[in-house]
């Protein structure tokens, strides 16, 4: 992935940038029309995340979901309800797409200083190229999508979110 970023010894919070990546959930809002991903997903930590920052445009713009169906999507990517669990074969097949989507995403915006990943271990296969990059941002990983919200909230508190 070869992400490059300048690390300053004393970076003020205003100069920092963060990103949240969340694994999709099996629980979704049934809908006949597409909904933004942050509103579609309804399991794990997503309801807490939506309540905390769904109404904050800057923070919402810094949320991504790893979808077993679509790869990497933004909080506002409109999706239909779907049922596709992530299994090892699907994770391996999606990995190149997620790598390409993440590269494009990170080159459009500033490279984040920190990334909070709230996702079960299998979702890390989708992020393997990012994780292997020696120039990657600092990664905070919470493996328990359902019960890990208090830990995720502490990370968000430390970011001032």
RODREN-767385 format. One line per field, with one value per residue: residue in one letter; y, z negated, x of N, C-alpha, C in turn. Coordinates in Angstrom, 1 decimal, always signed. Atoms other than C-alpha are relative to their C-alpha. Layout:
N
aa <- (A/...)
n_v <- (Y/...)
n_w <- (Z/...)
n_u <- (X/...)
ca_v <- (Y/...)
ca_w <- (Z/...)
ca_u <- (X/...)
c_v <- (Y/...)
c_w <- (Z/...)
c_u <- (X/...)
//
This chain:
161
aa <- (X/X/X/X/X/X/X/X/X/X/X/X/X/X/X/X/X/X/X/X/X/X/X/X/X/X/X/X/X/X/X/X/X/X/X/X/X/X/X/X/X/X/X/X/X/X/X/X/X/X/X/X/X/X/X/X/X/X/X/X/X/X/X/X/X/X/X/X/X/X/X/X/X/X/X/X/X/X/X/X/X/X/X/X/X/X/X/X/X/X/X/X/X/X/X/X/X/X/X/X/X/X/X/X/X/X/X/X/X/X/X/X/X/X/X/X/X/X/X/X/X/X/X/X/X/X/X/X/X/X/X/X/X/X/X/X/X/X/X/X/X/X/X/X/X/X/X/X/X/X/X/X/X/X/X/X/X/X/X/X/X)
n_v <- (-1.2/-1.0/-1.3/-0.9/-1.1/-0.8/+0.0/-1.1/+0.3/-0.7/-0.3/-0.3/+0.8/-0.6/+0.4/+1.4/+0.6/+1.3/+0.7/+1.2/+1.1/+1.0/+1.2/-0.1/+0.9/+0.8/-0.8/-1.2/-0.5/+0.4/-1.2/+0.2/-1.0/+0.0/-0.9/-0.2/+1.2/-0.3/+0.2/+1.4/+1.0/-0.2/+0.9/-0.3/-1.3/-1.1/-0.9/-0.9/-0.9/-0.9/-0.9/-0.9/-0.9/+0.0/-1.4/-0.9/+0.3/+0.4/+1.3/+1.0/+0.1/+0.8/+1.4/+1.0/+1.3/+1.2/+0.8/+1.3/-0.1/-1.1/-0.5/-1.2/-1.0/-1.1/+0.0/-0.5/+0.8/+0.6/+1.4/+0.8/+1.1/+1.2/+1.1/+0.7/+0.1/+0.1/+1.3/-0.2/-0.1/-1.3/-0.9/+0.0/-0.5/-1.4/-0.7/-1.0/-1.2/-0.9/-0.7/-1.1/-1.0/-0.7/-0.9/-1.1/-0.8/-0.6/-1.0/-1.1/-0.8/+0.2/+1.3/-0.2/+0.3/+1.1/+0.7/+0.9/+1.1/+0.7/+1.1/+1.4/+0.3/+0.4/-1.2/-0.5/+0.4/-1.1/-1.2/+0.5/-0.8/-1.2/+0.4/+0.4/-1.2/-0.5/-1.4/-0.1/-0.8/+0.8/+0.8/+0.4/+1.1/+0.5/+1.2/+0.3/-1.0/-0.2/-0.5/-0.9/-1.4/-0.8/-0.2/-0.9/-1.3/-0.5/-0.5/-1.2/-1.1/-0.5/-0.8/-1.2/+0.3)
n_w <- (+0.0/+0.0/+0.5/+0.6/+0.8/+0.8/+1.4/+0.8/+1.4/+0.8/-0.9/+0.7/-0.4/-1.2/-1.2/-0.1/-0.8/+0.4/-0.8/+0.6/-0.9/+0.7/-0.8/-0.1/+0.9/-0.6/+0.3/-0.9/-0.1/-1.3/-0.8/-1.4/-0.7/+0.6/+1.1/+0.3/+0.8/+1.5/+0.4/-0.4/+1.0/+1.3/+1.0/+0.6/+0.6/-0.9/+0.6/+0.9/-0.9/-0.7/+1.0/+0.5/-1.0/-1.2/-0.3/-0.1/-1.4/-0.2/+0.5/-0.9/-1.2/+0.3/+0.3/-1.1/+0.3/-0.8/-0.4/-0.6/-1.3/-0.8/+0.3/+0.9/-0.4/+0.9/+0.8/-0.8/-1.2/+0.1/-0.2/+0.3/+1.0/-0.6/+0.9/-0.5/+1.1/-0.5/+0.3/-0.4/-1.5/-0.4/+0.5/-0.9/-1.3/+0.2/+0.4/-0.9/-0.2/+1.2/-0.1/-1.0/+0.6/+1.1/-0.6/-0.6/+1.1/+0.7/-0.8/-0.1/+1.2/+0.7/+0.6/+1.4/+1.0/+0.8/-0.5/+0.9/-0.7/+0.9/-0.9/+0.3/-0.6/-1.4/-0.7/-0.1/-1.3/-1.0/+0.3/+0.1/-0.7/+0.8/+1.2/-0.3/-0.4/+1.0/+0.2/+0.3/+1.2/+1.2/-0.1/+1.2/-0.4/+1.0/-0.7/+0.3/-0.6/+0.8/+1.3/+0.0/-0.1/+1.0/-0.4/-1.2/+0.5/+0.7/-1.1/-0.6/+1.0/-0.1/-1.2/+0.1/-0.8)
n_u <- (+0.8/-1.0/+0.5/-1.1/+0.5/-1.0/+0.3/-0.5/-0.1/+1.1/+1.1/+1.2/+1.2/+0.6/-0.7/+0.0/+1.1/+0.3/+0.9/+0.6/+0.4/+0.9/+0.5/+1.5/+0.7/+1.1/+1.2/+0.2/+1.4/+0.7/+0.3/+0.2/-0.8/-1.3/-0.3/-1.5/-0.6/+0.1/+1.4/+0.4/-0.5/+0.7/-0.5/-1.2/-0.2/+0.5/+1.0/-0.7/-0.7/+1.0/+0.5/-1.0/-0.6/+0.8/+0.5/-1.2/-0.4/-1.4/-0.2/+0.7/-0.8/-1.2/+0.4/+0.1/+0.4/-0.4/+1.2/-0.2/+0.6/-0.4/-1.4/-0.1/+1.0/+0.1/+1.2/+1.1/+0.3/+1.4/+0.1/+1.2/-0.1/-0.6/-0.4/-1.2/-1.1/-1.4/-0.7/-1.4/-0.1/+0.5/-0.9/-1.2/+0.5/+0.3/-1.2/-0.6/+0.9/-0.1/-1.3/+0.2/+0.9/-0.7/-1.0/+0.7/+0.6/-1.0/-0.6/+1.0/-0.1/-1.3/-0.3/+0.3/-1.0/+0.5/+1.2/+0.7/+0.7/+0.9/+0.4/-0.4/-1.3/+0.0/+0.0/-1.4/-0.5/+0.3/-0.9/-1.3/-1.0/-0.2/-0.7/-1.4/-0.8/-0.8/+0.3/+1.4/+0.3/+0.1/+1.2/+0.6/+0.9/+0.9/+0.4/+1.4/+0.9/+1.2/-0.2/-1.2/+0.3/-0.6/-1.4/+0.0/+0.4/-1.2/-0.9/+0.7/-0.2/-1.4/-0.1/+0.9/+1.2)
ca_v <- (+0.0/+2.2/+5.0/+8.0/+10.4/+13.0/+12.4/+15.5/+15.3/+17.7/+17.6/+19.5/+17.8/+20.2/+19.1/+15.4/+13.2/+10.0/+7.3/+4.6/+1.3/-1.0/-4.5/-4.7/-6.5/-9.2/-7.0/-4.5/-2.3/-3.9/-1.4/-1.3/+1.8/+2.1/+3.7/+5.2/+2.4/+4.1/+3.9/+0.4/-1.5/-2.1/-4.6/-4.6/-1.2/+0.6/+1.9/+3.4/+4.9/+6.3/+7.9/+9.4/+10.9/+10.2/+13.9/+15.3/+15.7/+15.7/+12.7/+10.8/+11.5/+9.7/+6.4/+3.4/+0.0/-3.3/-5.0/-8.6/-7.7/-4.4/-4.1/-0.7/+1.8/+5.2/+5.9/+7.6/+5.0/+4.0/+0.3/-2.1/-4.7/-7.8/-11.1/-12.1/-13.3/-13.0/-16.3/-16.9/-17.4/-14.2/-12.3/-13.4/-12.5/-9.0/-8.1/-6.6/-4.5/-3.2/-2.4/-0.4/+1.3/+2.2/+3.5/+5.7/+6.9/+7.7/+9.6/+11.8/+12.8/+13.2/+10.0/+9.6/+9.6/+7.0/+4.4/+2.7/-0.7/-2.3/-5.7/-9.4/-11.0/-12.3/-8.7/-8.0/-10.1/-7.3/-4.8/-7.0/-4.7/-1.7/-3.6/-4.8/-1.3/-0.1/+3.5/+2.8/+5.0/+3.9/+1.2/+0.7/-2.7/-3.8/-7.4/-7.6/-5.8/-6.4/-5.8/-3.6/-0.3/+0.9/+0.5/+2.1/+5.0/+5.5/+5.8/+8.3/+10.3/+10.5/+11.9/+14.5/+12.9)
ca_w <- (+0.0/-0.6/-2.6/-3.3/-6.1/-7.9/-11.6/-13.7/-17.2/-18.6/-16.4/-17.8/-17.8/-15.2/-12.8/-13.4/-11.3/-12.3/-10.6/-11.9/-10.1/-11.3/-10.2/-8.9/-10.9/-10.1/-11.7/-9.1/-8.8/-6.3/-3.5/+0.0/+0.8/+0.2/-3.1/-4.1/-5.6/-9.0/-9.1/-7.4/-9.8/-13.1/-15.0/-17.2/-18.0/-15.1/-17.0/-19.6/-16.8/-15.0/-18.2/-19.1/-15.7/-13.1/-13.3/-13.1/-9.4/-9.8/-12.0/-9.9/-6.9/-8.6/-9.1/-6.8/-6.8/-5.7/-3.9/-3.1/+0.0/+1.1/-0.3/-1.8/-1.9/-3.5/-6.2/-3.5/-0.8/-0.1/-0.3/-0.1/-2.8/-2.0/-3.6/-2.9/-5.8/-5.5/-5.3/-4.6/-0.8/-0.5/-2.6/-0.3/+2.8/+1.4/+0.2/+3.5/+3.9/+0.3/+0.9/+4.1/+2.3/-0.7/+1.4/+3.4/+0.2/-1.6/+1.3/+1.6/-2.0/-4.3/-5.5/-9.0/-12.1/-13.8/-12.6/-14.9/-13.6/-15.3/-13.5/-14.1/-13.3/-9.8/-8.7/-9.2/-6.1/-4.1/-5.7/-5.4/-3.0/-5.2/-8.3/-6.5/-5.4/-7.4/-7.0/-8.2/-10.7/-14.3/-14.4/-17.4/-17.0/-18.9/-18.0/-19.7/-17.5/-19.9/-23.3/-22.4/-22.4/-25.8/-24.5/-21.2/-23.1/-25.1/-21.8/-20.4/-23.7/-23.3/-19.8/-21.1/-19.2)
ca_u <- (+0.0/+3.0/+1.3/+3.5/+2.9/+4.9/+5.0/+5.5/+6.7/+4.1/+1.0/-1.9/-5.3/-6.6/-3.9/-4.6/-6.9/-8.6/-10.6/-13.0/-13.4/-16.2/-17.1/-20.6/-23.2/-25.7/-28.4/-29.7/-32.7/-35.1/-35.6/-37.0/-34.9/-31.2/-30.1/-26.7/-24.5/-24.5/-28.3/-28.5/-26.3/-28.0/-25.9/-22.8/-21.4/-23.1/-26.2/-23.8/-21.6/-24.6/-25.9/-22.6/-21.5/-24.2/-25.3/-21.7/-20.8/-17.0/-16.9/-19.5/-17.3/-14.5/-16.4/-16.0/-17.5/-16.1/-19.0/-19.0/-21.0/-19.5/-15.9/-15.1/-18.0/-18.5/-21.0/-23.1/-22.9/-26.5/-27.1/-30.0/-30.5/-28.4/-27.5/-23.9/-21.7/-18.0/-16.2/-12.5/-13.0/-15.0/-12.5/-9.6/-11.7/-12.6/-9.1/-7.8/-11.0/-10.7/-7.0/-7.9/-10.8/-8.7/-5.8/-8.2/-9.9/-6.7/-5.3/-8.4/-8.3/-5.3/-3.7/-5.1/-2.8/-4.9/-7.4/-9.9/-10.9/-13.9/-14.2/-14.0/-10.6/-11.7/-12.3/-8.5/-7.9/-9.5/-7.1/-4.0/-2.2/-2.8/-1.6/+1.5/+2.5/+5.4/+4.1/+0.6/-1.1/-1.4/-4.1/-6.4/-8.1/-11.2/-12.0/-15.4/-17.8/-20.7/-19.3/-16.3/-18.1/-16.8/-13.2/-14.1/-15.7/-12.5/-10.5/-13.1/-12.9/-9.1/-9.6/-12.1/-14.9)
c_v <- (+1.2/+1.4/+0.8/+1.0/+0.6/-0.1/+1.1/-0.3/+0.6/+0.5/+0.4/-0.8/+0.5/-0.4/-1.6/-0.4/-1.4/-0.6/-1.2/-1.0/-1.0/-1.1/+0.1/-1.0/-0.8/+0.7/+1.2/+0.4/-0.5/+1.3/-0.4/+1.0/+0.0/+1.1/+0.2/-1.2/+0.2/-0.2/-1.4/-1.0/+0.3/-1.0/+0.5/+1.4/+1.1/+0.9/+1.0/+1.1/+1.0/+1.1/+1.0/+1.0/+0.0/+1.4/+1.0/-0.2/-0.3/-1.4/-1.1/-0.2/-0.8/-1.4/-0.8/-1.3/-1.0/-0.9/-1.3/-0.1/+1.0/+0.4/+1.1/+1.0/+1.1/-0.1/+0.5/-0.7/-0.7/-1.4/-0.6/-1.0/-1.2/-1.0/-0.7/+0.0/-0.1/-1.3/+0.2/+0.2/+1.4/+1.1/+0.1/+0.6/+1.6/+0.8/+0.9/+1.2/+0.9/+0.8/+1.1/+1.1/+0.8/+0.9/+1.2/+1.0/+0.8/+1.0/+1.2/+0.9/-0.1/-1.4/+0.2/-0.3/-1.2/-0.6/-0.9/-1.1/-0.8/-1.1/-1.3/-0.3/-0.3/+1.3/+0.6/-0.5/+1.0/+1.2/-0.5/+0.9/+1.3/-0.4/-0.4/+1.2/+0.6/+1.5/+0.2/+0.9/-0.9/-0.6/-0.4/-1.1/-0.5/-1.2/-0.3/+1.0/+0.2/+0.6/+1.0/+1.5/+0.8/+0.3/+0.9/+1.5/+0.7/+0.6/+1.3/+1.2/+0.6/+0.8/+1.3/-0.1/-0.3)
c_w <- (+0.0/-0.4/-0.5/-0.8/-0.8/-1.5/-0.7/-1.5/-0.9/+1.0/-0.9/+0.5/+1.2/+1.3/+0.2/+0.8/-0.5/+0.9/-0.8/+1.1/-0.8/+0.9/+0.1/-0.9/+0.7/-0.2/+0.9/+0.0/+1.3/+0.7/+1.5/+0.8/-0.7/-1.2/-0.1/-0.9/-1.5/-0.5/+0.3/-1.1/-1.4/-1.1/-0.6/-0.5/+0.9/-0.6/-0.9/+0.8/+0.6/-1.0/-0.4/+1.1/+1.3/+0.4/+0.2/+1.4/+0.1/-0.5/+0.8/+1.3/-0.2/-0.5/+1.3/-0.6/+0.9/+0.2/+0.7/+1.4/+0.9/-0.2/-1.0/+0.4/-1.1/-0.8/+0.8/+1.3/-0.2/+0.5/-0.2/-1.1/+0.8/-1.0/+0.6/-1.2/+0.6/-0.4/+0.6/+1.6/+0.5/-0.5/+1.0/+1.3/-0.1/-0.3/+1.1/+0.2/-1.2/+0.1/+1.0/-0.6/-1.1/+0.5/+0.6/-1.1/-0.8/+0.8/+0.3/-1.2/-0.5/-0.5/-1.5/-0.9/-0.7/+0.8/-1.1/+0.8/-1.0/+0.9/-0.6/+0.8/+1.5/+0.9/+0.2/+1.3/+1.1/-0.2/-0.1/+0.6/-0.8/-1.3/+0.3/+0.4/-1.1/-0.3/-0.4/-1.2/-1.2/+0.1/-1.4/+0.4/-1.1/+0.7/-0.3/+0.4/-0.8/-1.3/-0.2/+0.0/-1.1/+0.3/+1.2/-0.4/-0.6/+1.1/+0.6/-1.0/+0.1/+1.2/-0.1/+0.8/-1.0)
c_u <- (+0.9/-0.6/+1.1/-0.7/+1.1/-0.4/+0.7/+0.1/-1.1/-1.1/-1.2/-1.2/-0.7/+0.7/+0.0/-1.3/-0.2/-1.0/-0.5/-0.4/-0.7/-0.4/-1.5/-0.6/-1.1/-1.4/-0.1/-1.4/-0.6/-0.5/-0.2/+0.8/+1.3/+0.1/+1.5/+0.4/-0.2/-1.4/-0.4/+0.4/-0.6/+0.5/+1.4/+0.1/-0.7/-1.1/+0.7/+0.8/-0.9/-0.5/+1.0/+0.5/-0.8/-0.4/+1.2/+0.6/+1.5/+0.3/-0.6/+0.8/+1.2/-0.3/-0.1/-0.5/+0.6/-1.2/+0.4/-0.5/+0.7/+1.5/+0.0/-1.0/+0.0/-1.2/-1.3/-0.3/-1.3/+0.0/-1.4/+0.4/+0.6/+0.3/+1.2/+1.0/+1.4/+0.6/+1.4/+0.2/-0.4/+1.0/+1.2/-0.4/-0.2/+1.3/+0.6/-1.0/+0.1/+1.3/-0.1/-0.9/+0.7/+1.1/-0.6/-0.5/+1.1/+0.8/-0.8/+0.1/+1.5/+0.1/-0.2/+1.3/-0.3/-1.2/-0.5/-0.7/-0.8/-0.5/+0.5/+1.3/-0.1/+0.0/+1.4/+0.6/-0.2/+0.9/+1.5/+1.1/+0.2/+0.8/+1.4/+0.9/+0.8/-0.3/-1.4/-0.2/-0.1/-1.4/-0.4/-1.0/-0.9/-0.7/-1.5/-1.0/-1.3/+0.2/+1.2/-0.3/+0.6/+1.5/+0.0/-0.3/+1.2/+1.0/-0.6/+0.1/+1.4/+0.2/-0.8/-1.2/-1.1)
//
